[in-house]
Amino acid sequence: MRASRAVRATAVPPPRLLLALVTLPLILARPTFLTAQTAGNPIVYSTGVPAGTAASTSYIDAFAATSGTDICARINTAWGLVLGQTPTGSAPPNVNSVTVDARGFTGSWNCGSSPFSPTGTSLLPNGILLLGNAIITTSATWVVASRTSLIGIGAGNTTVGSTNGINTVIRAANSFSGPVLQMGNSSGGPWFGIVIRSLTVDCNAQPGCTGIFNNEAEENSMVDQVQIWDAPSYGLHVSAANTNDTGHPGATNSGPYRNIYISYTSNCGSSCNAAVGLQVDGLGTQASGSPVSRSIREFDDITVTGHAAGYLTGAAVAIFGVSTAFTNSHIEYAQIGIAIGNVSSASACTFGTSTGNCVTDGVEVSNVSIGTLTGNTGQIAVLVGNSTSGAPATYDVTITGVATMSTNAKVTTLQDNMSGATLSSTNDPLIGLYALGRCPGGTCAVVKNTQ
């Protein structure tokens, strides 16, 4: 008989256990990756590039890569760290468009300069700046660069009077004046592709403060999903003319501007009574004797409310000297809902060396509800033209689907100073169609279908 031979049996671990045995030494070899980590948080490095990996030249985490107490200085440092690098895996030209992720900054932060002025390089930023759940108190206007997007994680209540806030809030510091956000420099343009999205701008009731201003950014420049609070000058001001750059047509062809909520709270009170929620303006149909034709793309899904401030004593929305559309919106607590061409003289349309005739031509208003709700006499939902003798003319205005929420003797649904037509809220609270044409020889062509 053949002798039996001993056989050595070796236990083989299941595949998942084998993977754990292999990776465990690698994890133990780099314990710094586990420091202060919570399950689900991404891992970032802040010193050297880990072995076996390559740094991306198109993205940088500003919180991990920088230090200091000024969020804007740190963001500018982050821009400077990536702009001008040799692109990963390719030859020059160098990188000049990146994503700076500042969502790691949470809570309250201070800002002393615009976060679009990169440190250590002459290159201007292009790309995306991402912000997180932070209240950023700024003492300087943020001038968003051309072809750059400023994106928060959502708009929300500023929780006035506390250090807390919902989503992304950019707040004016005490004694601040001017715009909190500006779409491009007011000279050196034109600029293109400037986007502001998903955040809150809080003017903090500072005198002379405007929430967002654009007078130099054109095509592909827009504002979307933004809330603006307590702006004593203007919530949103878009101008198709620029005092500092008369050679370019301002914000002509910019837009759309949509999903914007402009509100005034008790923090602002009577100091905001004279504010204008939204102003859209330009030179008119002539500038320095030469014809001009400038249009700004639509303003859609806009809310302006002066409720908590008492009410706005003037117009919640003012449009003059430019062609545009105002649609699918709501206005409340203002003595005048929408004022179209309501300027008493052409001086309102003088921008530097350019003097416009301030004629307003080509404005469309549709699907808007208006509750003036001030309790005063002389409330007007929609005002067209100006009653002053010799005031600039207003032509070609189309109004459809407008509802007046206040129906009493103190409220006028429509006052047209060009044609002389007046619609009272008690008889005509709804406007199906009202169209004002030209006024040759002082006689205006009007088509209307009201209640």
Backbone hydrogen bonds, N-H to C=O, Kabsch-Sander energy under -0.5 kcal/mol:
donor,donor_aa,acceptor,acceptor_aa,energy
9,A,7,V,-0.6
18,L,14,P,-2.4
19,L,15,P,-2.1
20,A,16,R,-1.7
21,L,17,L,-2.2
22,V,18,L,-1.9
23,T,19,L,-2.4
24,L,20,A,-2.0
26,L,22,V,-0.6
27,I,23,T,-2.3
28,L,24,L,-2.6
29,A,25,P,-1.9
30,R,26,L,-0.8
30,R,27,I,-1.0
33,F,30,R,-1.5
34,L,31,P,-1.6
35,T,32,T,-0.9
37,Q,34,L,-1.5
41,N,38,T,-2.8
53,T,50,P,-1.6
60,I,99,T,-1.9
62,A,60,I,-0.9
62,A,101,D,-1.8
63,F,101,D,-0.7
65,A,61,D,-2.2
66,T,62,A,-0.8
71,I,69,T,-0.7
71,I,110,N,-1.8
72,C,110,N,-0.5
74,R,70,D,-1.9
75,I,71,I,-2.2
76,N,72,C,-2.5
77,T,73,A,-1.8
78,A,74,R,-2.1
79,W,75,I,-2.5
80,G,76,N,-2.0
81,L,77,T,-1.5
82,V,78,A,-1.1
82,V,79,W,-0.9
83,L,79,W,-2.7
84,G,95,V,-3.9
85,Q,82,V,-1.6
90,S,87,P,-1.3
95,V,85,Q,-3.2
98,V,126,N,-2.3
99,T,58,S,-2.1
100,V,98,V,-0.5
100,V,128,I,-3.0
101,D,60,I,-2.8
101,D,99,T,-0.6
102,A,100,V,-0.8
102,A,130,L,-2.4
105,F,102,A,-1.4
106,T,104,G,-0.7
107,G,133,N,-1.8
109,W,135,I,-2.5
110,N,69,T,-0.8
111,C,137,T,-2.3
117,S,114,S,-0.6
119,T,76,N,-2.3
121,T,118,P,-0.6
127,G,147,R,-1.4
128,I,98,V,-2.0
129,L,149,S,-2.8
130,L,100,V,-2.5
130,L,128,I,-0.5
131,L,151,I,-2.6
132,G,102,A,-0.7
134,A,132,G,-1.9
135,I,107,G,-2.3
136,I,134,A,-0.6
136,I,169,V,-3.1
137,T,109,W,-2.8
137,T,135,I,-0.7
138,T,136,I,-0.7
138,T,171,R,-3.2
139,S,111,C,-2.2
142,W,180,V,-2.8
143,V,141,T,-0.8
144,V,142,W,-0.9
144,V,182,Q,-2.4
147,R,192,F,-3.1
148,T,145,A,-0.9
149,S,127,G,-2.5
150,L,195,V,-3.0
151,I,129,L,-2.6
151,I,149,S,-0.6
152,G,197,R,-2.2
154,G,198,S,-2.3
162,S,159,T,-1.7
166,I,157,N,-1.8
168,T,154,G,-2.0
169,V,134,A,-2.7
169,V,167,N,-0.5
170,I,200,T,-2.6
171,R,136,I,-3.1
171,R,169,V,-0.6
172,A,202,D,-2.9
173,A,138,T,-2.6
176,F,173,A,-1.7
178,G,208,G,-1.9
180,V,210,T,-2.4
181,L,211,G,-2.0
182,Q,142,W,-2.9
183,M,213,F,-2.4
184,G,144,V,-0.9
184,G,182,Q,-1.5
191,W,216,E,-2.1
193,G,219,E,-2.4
195,V,148,T,-1.9
195,V,193,G,-0.6
196,I,222,M,-2.0
197,R,150,L,-2.4
198,S,224,D,-1.6
199,L,225,Q,-0.9
200,T,168,T,-2.5
201,V,227,Q,-3.1
202,D,170,I,-2.8
203,C,201,V,-0.6
203,C,229,W,-2.6
205,A,230,D,-1.7
206,Q,203,C,-1.9
209,C,206,Q,-1.8
210,T,178,G,-2.0
211,G,234,Y,-2.1
212,I,235,G,-1.9
213,F,181,L,-2.1
214,N,237,H,-2.3
218,E,191,W,-3.3
221,S,218,E,-1.4
222,M,194,I,-2.1
223,V,256,P,-0.9
224,D,196,I,-2.4
225,Q,258,R,-1.2
226,V,259,N,-1.3
227,Q,199,L,-1.8
228,I,261,Y,-3.1
229,W,201,V,-2.7
230,D,263,S,-2.2
233,S,209,C,-2.2
234,Y,209,C,-0.5
235,G,276,V,-1.7
236,L,277,G,-2.1
237,H,212,I,-2.5
238,V,279,Q,-2.5
239,S,214,N,-2.6
240,A,281,D,-3.2
245,D,242,N,-1.0
248,H,245,D,-1.3
251,A,239,S,-2.7
252,T,249,P,-1.7
253,N,295,S,-3.1
254,S,251,A,-2.1
255,G,221,S,-3.4
257,Y,298,E,-2.4
258,R,223,V,-2.4
258,R,256,P,-0.5
259,N,300,D,-1.5
260,I,301,D,-1.4
261,Y,226,V,-2.2
262,I,260,I,-0.5
262,I,303,T,-3.3
263,S,228,I,-2.8
263,S,261,Y,-0.5
264,Y,305,T,-1.4
268,C,265,T,-1.4
269,G,265,T,-1.9
271,S,268,C,-1.3
272,C,269,G,-1.7
273,N,270,S,-1.5
275,A,272,C,-1.7
276,V,233,S,-2.1
277,G,316,A,-0.5
278,L,316,A,-2.0
279,Q,236,L,-2.3
280,V,318,A,-2.6
281,D,238,V,-1.8
282,G,320,F,-0.9
284,G,321,G,-2.0
287,A,290,S,-3.0
288,S,355,T,-3.2
290,S,287,A,-2.1
292,V,285,T,-2.5
296,I,323,S,-2.5
297,R,254,S,-2.1
299,F,325,A,-2.7
300,D,257,Y,-2.5
300,D,298,E,-0.6
301,D,327,T,-1.6
302,I,327,T,-0.5
303,T,260,I,-2.5
304,V,330,H,-1.8
305,T,262,I,-2.4
306,G,332,E,-1.7
308,A,264,Y,-0.8
309,A,264,Y,-0.6
309,A,306,G,-0.7
310,G,307,H,-2.0
311,Y,309,A,-0.9
312,L,333,Y,-1.8
313,T,273,N,-2.8
314,G,273,N,-0.7
316,A,336,I,-2.2
317,V,337,G,-1.8
318,A,278,L,-2.7
319,I,339,A,-2.7
320,F,280,V,-2.1
323,S,294,R,-2.1
324,T,362,G,-1.0
326,F,364,E,-2.8
327,T,299,F,-2.6
328,N,366,S,-1.5
329,S,367,N,-1.0
330,H,302,I,-2.6
331,I,369,S,-2.2
332,E,304,V,-2.2
333,Y,371,G,-2.2
334,A,372,T,-0.9
335,Q,312,L,-2.8
336,I,314,G,-2.1
337,G,380,I,-2.3
338,I,381,A,-2.3
339,A,317,V,-2.8
340,I,338,I,-0.5
340,I,383,L,-3.2
341,G,319,I,-3.4
341,G,339,A,-0.6
343,V,341,G,-1.8
348,A,345,S,-1.2
349,C,346,A,-2.2
350,T,347,S,-1.2
351,F,349,C,-0.6
351,F,354,S,-2.9
352,G,350,T,-0.5
354,S,351,F,-2.3
355,T,353,T,-0.6
356,G,349,C,-2.2
356,G,354,S,-0.6
357,N,286,Q,-2.0
358,C,283,L,-2.7
360,T,393,A,-2.1
361,D,359,V,-0.5
362,G,395,Y,-1.4
362,G,396,D,-0.5
363,V,396,D,-1.4
364,E,324,T,-1.9
365,V,398,T,-2.8
366,S,326,F,-2.0
367,N,400,T,-1.6
368,V,401,G,-1.3
369,S,329,S,-2.0
370,I,403,A,-2.8
371,G,331,I,-2.8
372,T,370,I,-0.5
379,Q,376,N,-0.5
379,Q,410,K,-2.0
380,I,335,Q,-2.2
381,A,412,T,-2.9
382,V,413,T,-1.4
383,L,338,I,-3.1
384,V,415,Q,-2.8
385,G,340,I,-3.2
391,A,388,T,-1.9
395,Y,360,T,-3.0
396,D,437,G,-0.7
397,V,436,L,-1.6
398,T,363,V,-2.4
399,I,434,Y,-3.2
400,T,365,V,-2.5
401,G,431,I,-0.7
401,G,432,G,-0.9
402,V,431,I,-1.8
403,A,368,V,-2.3
404,T,429,P,-3.0
405,M,370,I,-3.2
405,M,403,A,-0.6
406,S,370,I,-0.6
407,T,405,M,-0.6
408,N,406,S,-0.6
411,V,408,N,-1.8
412,T,379,Q,-2.7
413,T,423,L,-1.7
414,L,423,L,-1.6
415,Q,382,V,-2.3
416,D,421,A,-2.9
417,N,384,V,-2.9
417,N,415,Q,-0.8
420,G,416,D,-1.9
423,L,414,L,-2.7
424,S,422,T,-0.5
425,S,411,V,-1.8
428,D,424,S,-3.1
431,I,402,V,-2.9
432,G,430,L,-0.6
432,G,449,N,-0.9
433,L,449,N,-1.4
434,Y,399,I,-2.4
435,A,447,V,-3.4
436,L,397,V,-3.1
437,G,435,A,-0.5
437,G,445,A,-3.5
442,G,439,C,-1.9
443,T,440,P,-1.6
444,C,442,G,-0.6
445,A,438,R,-2.1
446,V,444,C,-0.6
447,V,435,A,-2.4
449,N,433,L,-3.3
451,Q,430,L,-1.4
